[in-house]
Amino acid sequence: AAPIRLVDARYLIALAQDGGRLGRRQDLPDSAFVSLETLRRLRIGSSNSLRIIVVSHAWLTPWHPDPHGDNLCLLAIALRMIVDDRHDSADAPDELQTYAVMIDFCS
């Protein structure tokens, strides 16, 4: 397994909308992550390059960083603003709408 896997921002937004909570990396579905194939298609240094958002936050309990999904909901609001602001075109290729999130518990 890769040392770090980048979580797709759209997955986190959908998870929050569904009332979910952050899961451990090993418990997340493959669809939660930005695929290696997508990463390879993105151009380096262009406006179509990958945008990575790094999230660091204190755990709310010793057992789970966000047991009730409160921080996930706040994160999803911010992610939605970023994603919606940059890519309001429905006909943009999927990889141009890729925002990856590095968040310790999930990545």
Long-range contacts (C-beta under 8 A, 24 or more apart in sequence): 4-102, 4-107, 5-33, 5-34, 5-107, 6-33, 6-34, 6-39, 6-52, 6-100, 6-101, 6-102, 6-107, 7-32, 7-33, 7-34, 7-100, 7-101, 7-102, 7-103, 7-106, 7-107, 8-32, 8-33, 8-34, 8-98, 8-99, 8-100, 8-101, 9-53, 9-79, 9-82, 9-83, 9-99, 9-100, 9-101, 10-83, 10-97, 10-99, 12-72, 12-75, 12-76, 12-79, 12-101, 12-103, 13-76, 13-79, 13-80, 13-83, 15-72, 15-76, 16-69, 16-72, 16-73, 16-75, 16-76, 17-76, 19-69, 20-69, 20-72, 21-64, 21-66, 21-67, 21-68, 21-69, 21-72, 22-64, 22-65, 22-66, 22-69, 22-71, 22-72, 22-103, 22-105, 22-106, 23-105, 23-106, 24-105, 24-106, 25-105, 25-106, 25-107, 28-106, 32-106, 34-98, 34-100, 38-94, 38-95, 38-98, 41-95, 42-95, 42-98, 48-95, 48-96, 50-98, 50-100, 51-82, 51-86, 51-98, 51-99, 51-100, 52-99, 52-100, 52-101, 52-102, 53-79, 53-82, 53-99, 53-100, 53-101, 53-102, 54-101, 54-102, 54-103, 55-101, 55-102, 55-103, 55-104, 56-104, 65-104, 65-105, 66-105, 75-101, 75-103
